[in-house]
Amino acid sequence: MSRQIEEKLLFELDHPGRNGASLPKCDVPEVSFADAFGPLARKEEPVALPELSEVDVIRHFTRLSACNYSVDLGLYPLGSCTMKYNPKINEAVCRYEGLSGVHPLQDEATAQGALELMHALQESLCAISGMDACTLQPAAGAHGEFTGMQLIRAYHEAKGNPRKIVLIPDSAHGTNPASAHFAGYAVEEFKSGADGCVDVEALKARMNEEVAAIMLTVPNTLGIFEKNIKAVCEILHAKGGQVYIDGANLNALMGVTRPGDWGADVMHINLHKTFSTPHGGGGPGAGPVACKAHLEPFLPVPIVVKKEERYSFDYERPMSIGKVQGFYGNFLVLARALAYIETMGAEGLKSASELAVLNANYLRAKLTGKLELGFDGPTLHEVVFCDKGMPNGVTTMDFAKRLIDYGFHPPTVYFPLIVHGAIMIEPTETEPKEEMDRFVEAVEKIVAEARETPDLVKKAPHEAYRKRLDEVAAARNPRLVWKR
Ligand SMILES: *Cc1c(COP(=O)(O)O)cnc(C)c1O
């Protein structure tokens, strides 16, 4: 069914005189807006907000929600994004009034529970990552990377020389070079070996005392575990360099192995990926940074500390890089993450990682032969295919768009850049086998269509609310303001 309804904006649905509440008859004299607010009222008239009834508003938003796809509807295999199902108990917890009603400027003595929650989360993340200290301040993964790079810079500066270069493999997430650059470093791309891992000999030859750090995503964006990670840490440390781990893919590792044990110095963790807090709508996330003791003095202020059964924000940190966020405005993301960690327990987290890897390898086995693998060799929580062998000029984009018609969110496409026409699939641990089989069946059908009726694939999606969008125009010329 092609959906033709065009949902109007609330401003277009405006019905002067309507409202969403029935108030008792007014028994005091009416005053004008200007009289009521006096000099505070900058305008003579109230702003022209749309006037609507409750049912108008509820239907508007319910119709809009039905235009969208979500992880509550089905498989959302967006590689590198860990779109796992988020248990509703996390939502129930973060709606507790004592958590949702807490104010950032409230006296610490009246917010002990909230501080205890943050302290417990810091400790859990240290235990999971094998690190010594943690800040919950960064609001996203990329923000965590930037914070981590600043820690590294502050550390080198304290030793007398901030150094110049950060090495980043060509399989890195795009945010890595951006973060290193913003922290004032020159980024040097480092070519992966034929196996998708770091070439240890090449690294040894390249390493010198100008190199501040290496940034590595483990497992990397091909889903490949960096098998030389211990050697990489040793090579960097031998010349005083630091090892930054992009921990966005921690969902493949938690409970099984810990970056701190490999020798890594600092990493960020995406709570909105691994620790099951909803993401994708542009809302708040959280990218805590965990580090070894030698970087702890530089962590952003304030850190939540516990002294004699009292929790407080510690601002007395003279070597700190300063604040990286005004307030802990993403506090409820932290609450969801701790609820997830506590309800799962150590065994639960380990089995989540194991199932995430198992599910990805199930899809890999089922799809191999239908699609071409981007890289051979074992992979963990995600699998990357390429566009090799797609018939009749059908592209990765066509393929992805056609998946929408079969009721799936498309995988990540054209990333990582080192795979031609990449199709990057990450099912996560929360997918049942039936849902993955339904996906495999859809891929089989699209492969057959590409051979027999390629136009059907090239013009997809046919069933979506919107057809092919001009994505470049949408990004370059967004229309953000409605004018009557
Ligand atoms: C998602 C991701 C990031 C960035 O995280 P954001 O929260 O989107 O800023 C960085 N690196 C990798 C490998 C990722 O998957």
The ligand as a MOL file (V3000), in Angstrom:
LIG
                    3D

  0  0  0     0  0            999 V3000
M  V30 BEGIN CTAB
M  V30 COUNTS 15 15 0 0 0
M  V30 BEGIN ATOM
M  V30 1 C 28.7360 5.8590 16.7750 0
M  V30 2 C 30.1890 5.8640 16.7070 0
M  V30 3 C 30.9200 7.0030 17.0780 0
M  V30 4 C 30.2970 8.3420 17.4120 0
M  V30 5 O 29.3620 8.3220 18.4430 0
M  V30 6 P 28.2620 9.4810 18.5570 0
M  V30 7 O 27.5750 9.2180 19.8460 0
M  V30 8 O 27.3830 9.3220 17.3580 0
M  V30 9 O 28.9770 10.7910 18.5270 0
M  V30 10 C 32.2940 6.9190 17.0600 0
M  V30 11 N 32.9220 5.7950 16.6820 0
M  V30 12 C 32.2470 4.6900 16.3070 0
M  V30 13 C 33.0070 3.4520 15.9010 0
M  V30 14 C 30.8620 4.6800 16.2940 0
M  V30 15 O 30.2000 3.5920 15.9160 0
M  V30 END ATOM
M  V30 BEGIN BOND
M  V30 1 1 1 2
M  V30 2 1 2 3
M  V30 3 2 2 14
M  V30 4 1 3 4
M  V30 5 2 3 10
M  V30 6 1 4 5
M  V30 7 1 5 6
M  V30 8 2 6 7
M  V30 9 1 6 8
M  V30 10 1 6 9
M  V30 11 1 10 11
M  V30 12 2 11 12
M  V30 13 1 12 13
M  V30 14 1 12 14
M  V30 15 1 14 15
M  V30 END BOND
M  V30 END CTAB
M  END
